[in-house]
Amino acid sequence: MHIGLLSDTHGYLDPAVFRYFESCNEIWHAGDLGDGQVADQLSRFKPLRAVYGNIDQLEIREKFPEDLWFSCEELTIWMTHIGGSPPHYNARIKRILKERIPDVFVCGHSHILKIGRDAHYRNMLYLNPGAAGNQGFHTMKTIVRFEVTGKEIKNMEVIELGKRGQL
């Protein structure tokens, strides 16, 4: 399964996303889509899994959940928008992790690309793809592409789309 991961588009979908995600089976969006057009464009292109973010209005919140738990191959995935990062998860995330630990935790919000393992939670893989849109304090727009085979994630690539504000 080939996955394209992005977050924090804030209503702007860089056309390069379609080129980089051409070989993907699914696209995962970790919130702050910004408007329904971003979701519509992505879902017409590939199957889309998404959560709403803090800037998303009712249209997006009615279509996508705050938390999305699902399986991909043999992995359990949890995607939400606001999560913090290891070891500084927010209180809501810590409460949930006491009850249920996914194999992969995906979030956005910070606009900071971060990928790593969290030994405190069964070596859970933490994925934050940074921000793919033009709004925010990040300087470089980033997306992530990877493969899932069984319980293994491989061929992970961080893709830079250019500086924020560049079209």
LINHU-V620897 format. One record per backbone hydrogen bond with DSSP energy under -0.5 kcal/mol. CO is the residue of the C=O (numbers start at 1). NH is the residue of the N-H. E is the energy in kcal/mol with one decimal. If there is no record, write none. Layout:
# LINHU-V620897
{{CO	NH	E} {CO	NH	E}}
This chain:
# LINHU-V620897
{{1	148	-2.8} {2	25	-2.7} {2	26	-1.7} {3	146	-2.1} {4	28	-3.1} {5	144	-2.6} {6	30	-2.5} {7	132	-2.5} {8	133	-1.7} {9	12	-2.1} {9	134	-0.6} {11	13	-0.5} {12	14	-0.6} {14	17	-2.0} {15	18	-1.0} {15	19	-0.7} {16	20	-2.6} {17	21	-2.3} {19	22	-1.0} {21	24	-1.5} {25	47	-0.7} {26	4	-2.0} {27	49	-2.7} {28	6	-2.3} {28	30	-0.5} {29	51	-1.5} {31	8	-2.5} {32	9	-0.6} {32	10	-2.7} {33	11	-3.2} {35	38	-0.8} {35	39	-1.0} {36	40	-2.8} {37	41	-2.8} {38	42	-2.4} {39	43	-2.8} {40	44	-1.8} {41	45	-1.1} {42	46	-2.7} {47	27	-2.6} {49	29	-2.7} {50	65	-0.6} {53	56	-1.0} {57	60	-0.9} {57	61	-2.2} {58	62	-2.5} {59	63	-0.6} {60	63	-0.6} {60	64	-2.6} {65	52	-2.1} {66	81	-0.6} {68	79	-2.6} {70	77	-3.4} {72	75	-2.4} {75	72	-2.3} {75	77	-0.5} {76	103	-1.6} {76	104	-2.0} {77	70	-2.1} {78	106	-3.1} {79	68	-2.6} {81	83	-0.7} {81	108	-2.0} {83	90	-1.3} {85	88	-2.8} {87	89	-0.6} {88	85	-0.9} {90	94	-2.4} {91	95	-2.2} {92	96	-1.9} {93	97	-2.8} {94	98	-1.2} {95	99	-0.7} {96	99	-1.1} {96	100	-2.6} {100	102	-0.5} {103	125	-2.7} {104	78	-2.4} {104	106	-0.5} {105	127	-2.8} {106	80	-2.3} {108	110	-1.9} {111	113	-0.6} {111	131	-0.5} {112	130	-0.5} {114	128	-2.4} {116	126	-3.8} {117	119	-0.6} {118	121	-1.4} {118	123	-0.9} {118	124	-1.0} {119	122	-0.6} {121	124	-1.9} {124	118	-2.3} {125	105	-3.3} {126	116	-2.0} {127	107	-2.2} {128	114	-2.4} {131	142	-2.2} {139	164	-2.7} {141	161	-3.2} {141	162	-0.6} {143	159	-2.9} {144	5	-3.5} {145	157	-3.3} {146	3	-3.2} {147	154	-2.3} {149	152	-2.4} {150	74	-2.3} {152	149	-2.9} {154	147	-2.6} {157	145	-2.4} {157	159	-0.5} {158	160	-0.5} {159	143	-2.0} {159	161	-0.5} {162	141	-3.0} {163	166	-2.3}}
